[in-house]
Amino acid sequence: MALAEIPLLLGTCLLAARLFREEQLAVAFAVLLVATDPVFEVAGVAVQVATGLDAIEPYAGAVDWAFIAWGFAVLLRTQYVLTGWRGLPSVLAFGLFAGIFATFLAVFPRTELWIAARDDRDEARVRD
């Protein structure tokens, strides 16, 4: 989890807890959602490696979508474990969590941490 995501997730957890009118749920939401992050990181690396294989490469898009769907399912399950089904507050809270998850996917894309940054100036000098 990137550092910029943490305050956004905590704010979303606080809003979701207020929807249920139980502020103590904010910490529980945050802990359970962050607890799933290591599993997603390991699975994400496995998916990335697997989609690079020739046999799976044609299905890479479907595998990526399945991985994202798994993330939404985990959000829903986490919320259900903590609160059960409470009608409209449950729908609205899931909307908050789904929205922040979608924002993380769109705005904070994952990058390779251990690859050196390219320096276009060096490449330009080599070409000249």
C-alpha positions in Angstrom: 0.0 0.0 0.0 1.4 3.4 -1.0 1.7 6.0 1.7 -0.7 8.3 -0.2 -3.4 5.7 0.0 -3.4 5.4 3.8 -5.2 8.7 4.7 -7.7 8.2 1.9 -8.5 4.7 3.1 -8.8 5.9 6.7 -11.1 8.7 5.7 -13.2 6.3 3.7 -13.4 3.9 6.7 -14.5 6.8 8.9 -17.2 7.8 6.5 -18.4 4.1 6.2 -18.4 3.8 10.0 -20.6 7.0 10.3 -23.0 5.5 7.8 -23.5 2.6 10.3 -23.6 5.2 13.2 -20.8 3.2 14.9 -17.6 5.2 14.8 -15.6 2.3 16.4 -16.0 0.4 13.1 -13.6 2.9 11.4 -10.5 1.2 12.9 -11.9 -2.3 12.3 -12.6 -1.5 8.6 -9.1 -0.1 8.2 -7.4 -3.0 10.0 -9.2 -5.7 8.1 -8.8 -4.0 4.7 -5.1 -3.4 5.2 -4.6 -7.0 6.5 -5.6 -8.3 3.0 -2.9 -6.2 1.3 0.0 -8.7 1.6 -2.0 -11.5 0.0 -3.0 -9.2 -2.8 0.7 -8.2 -3.3 1.8 -11.8 -3.6 -1.1 -12.7 -5.8 -0.5 -9.6 -8.0 3.1 -10.7 -8.5 2.0 -14.2 -9.4 -0.6 -12.9 -11.8 2.0 -10.6 -13.4 4.4 -13.5 -13.9 1.7 -15.8 -15.1 0.3 -13.4 -17.7 3.8 -13.1 -19.1 3.8 -16.8 -20.0 3.1 -17.6 -23.7 0.3 -20.1 -22.8 -1.6 -17.6 -20.7 -0.8 -14.4 -22.5 -4.0 -14.4 -24.7 -6.0 -14.5 -21.5 -4.1 -11.8 -19.7 -6.9 -9.3 -19.8 -9.4 -11.8 -18.3 -6.9 -12.7 -15.6 -6.5 -9.0 -14.7 -10.3 -8.5 -14.5 -10.7 -11.6 -12.4 -8.0 -10.2 -10.0 -9.9 -6.9 -9.8 -13.2 -8.7 -9.2 -11.5 -10.7 -6.4 -10.6 -7.4 -4.8 -14.2 -6.2 -4.9 -15.4 -9.5 -3.4 -12.9 -9.1 -0.6 -14.2 -5.6 0.1 -17.8 -6.9 0.3 -16.8 -9.9 2.5 -14.9 -7.7 4.9 -17.8 -5.3 5.3 -20.2 -8.2 5.7 -18.1 -9.8 8.4 -17.9 -6.6 10.4 -21.5 -5.3 10.0 -23.7 -8.0 8.5 -26.4 -6.8 6.1 -28.1 -3.5 7.2 -29.8 -2.4 4.0 -29.1 1.0 2.7 -26.1 1.7 5.0 -24.5 -1.5 3.7 -25.1 -0.5 0.1 -23.7 3.0 0.6 -20.7 1.8 2.5 -19.9 -0.7 -0.2 -20.2 2.1 -2.7 -17.6 4.1 -0.7 -15.2 1.2 -0.5 -15.7 0.3 -4.2 -15.2 3.9 -5.2 -11.9 4.2 -3.3 -10.7 0.9 -4.6 -11.5 2.0 -8.2 -9.7 5.3 -7.5 -6.6 3.4 -6.3 -6.6 1.3 -9.5 -7.0 4.3 -11.8 -5.0 7.0 -10.0 -2.3 5.1 -8.2 -1.2 2.4 -10.6 1.3 -0.1 -9.4 4.9 0.2 -10.7 7.9 -2.0 -10.5 9.8 -0.8 -7.4 13.1 -2.4 -8.2 13.6 -1.2 -11.8 15.8 1.8 -12.2 14.1 4.9 -13.6 14.9 5.6 -17.2 16.9 8.7 -17.9 15.9 10.0 -21.4 18.9 12.3 -21.5 21.3 9.3 -21.4 19.4 7.6 -24.2 19.5 10.8 -26.3 23.3 11.1 -25.8 23.8 7.4 -26.9 21.7 8.0 -30.0 23.7 11.1 -31.0 
